[in-house]
Amino acid sequence: MRVDEAAYRRSLQVAREWDCRREYSLLSRDCVEFLRAVGESLGLDMPARSVTRWTPRAYVHVLLAMADEDALARRPRMDPLADSQ
């Protein structure tokens, strides 16, 4: 997937905020939630996750399949300053 410079910077900022060396918590601060956070920062419709639905490995397989099918639709990015002008 190609992204512009602004999207790259947003996703990099999200990745840095996670600082993956600090803490781990299953279902709230694990590899799947990291993927979801970065994807959402890019405006992607990331698959939902539940306790019984997917293991991390299964989630990544679904995510890759969706990317191959071009099913990770981008949502329009809202500009918080647009309304104030």
N, C-alpha and C positions, 0 to 999 in steps of 0.2 A: 504494500500500500504506500502510495506517495502522499506526503503531506507538505504543506508550505512551511516556511520558517517559523511563523507564529504558532502553528499547531505543534511543531517540533519542540519549541521552547516551552509551551504549556505542558506537554507530556513529560519533558525532562524535569520541569519543576515538580510535577506530581511525583515522579520517581524519586527525586531528591528528598521530598518531604517524607516519604516512607522510610528513608534511612534504614534499610532492611537489616542492619546489624543489631538493632536495639531489641525489638520485642516480636514475639510470634504468638498469635492466638487463633486457633482453628475457627474458621467461619467468619472472623472479623478482621484479622490481620495476617492472612496467609497468602500464598502465591496466587490463588484464584482472585482474591480481593485486590491484590496488586494489579493483576491484569485488567480487572474490571475498572479500577480507578484510572489507569492510563488510557484505556479504551474510551471511557466516558469523557476524559479530558480532550480527546480527539473528536468528540461528538458522535461516537459510534453507539449503535443500539446493541449493547452487550447482552448476552443471554442471562436471564435471571438464574439465581442459584438458591437452592434450599438444602436443608440438612440431609435429606434423604435422596436428593436428586442426582448429584454428581460428585464423584471423587475429583481431586485436582487433575488427575490424568484424563479422566473422561471429559472434564470441562475443556481442557486444552484441545482434545480431539474434536469436540463439537465446535469450538472456536475456529480451529483450522479448517474444518469442513465448511463452515459458514463463510470464511474468507475466500475459499476456493470457489464457492457458489456466488460470491459477491453479495452475500445476504447481510453483511454488517452495514446497514444503511447509515449514512451520516445524517444527523439532525442538524437543522440550521443553528448556527451558533448565535446566541443572543449577545448583543453588545450592551453592557450595562450603562454606557454613556449615551447611547442613541436616544433615549427618551429625555435626557436632560438638556439636549440641544435645541 
